[in-house]
Amino acid sequence: MNSDDIEKIYNEYSDLIYKYLFRLSRDARVAEELTQETFYQAMKGISKFRGECKISVWLCQISKNLWYKELRSKDRNSIPIDDILEIASDDRIEEQYLLNVEKISFFKALHQLDYISRELVYLRITGELNFAQIGEIFGRSENWARVSFYRSKQKIMKGIKENE
């Protein structure tokens, strides 16, 4: 991995990591310092990244570990116990944050579809209609609705990958 790749990763994910750490720490200065440390640690350990998860998940895990280290290094009396318990009880915080990011990516890709494709996806997902009902709404066949939904889904997946 060269310096351009590392710079690209930083440019793409630094805002996400900062927001994630700000949510944990509720302190802009701490979030900024830990964001920088996260990318420093990521650069040092990039050879250990096996690609078994998204790079954003890997970076969030590094930042969460740094946040826990930060908590341990501070005077325990200066951190309210309720805050520590709240953070410790939320083991899936990075997954929840990333799920919201993925929702945004999904709706951005959905918004790029033509009107009929977008409407078809909305009817299927939010309206929970079956393909026969969707076909009836559009004055088309059930098979048309299935094929059109599949094609729309493929376009959405392509759009999400392009936005990553």
Secondary structure, DSSP 4 states (H G I P E B T S, - for coil): --HHHHHHHHHHHHHHHHHHHHHHH--HHHHHHHHHHHHHHHHHHGGG--SSS-HHHHHHHHHHHHHHHHHHHS-GGGS-HHHHHHHHH-TTHHHHHHHHHHHHHHHHHHHTS-HHHHHHHHHHHTS---HHHHHHHHTS-HHHHHHHHHHHHHHHHHHHHHH-
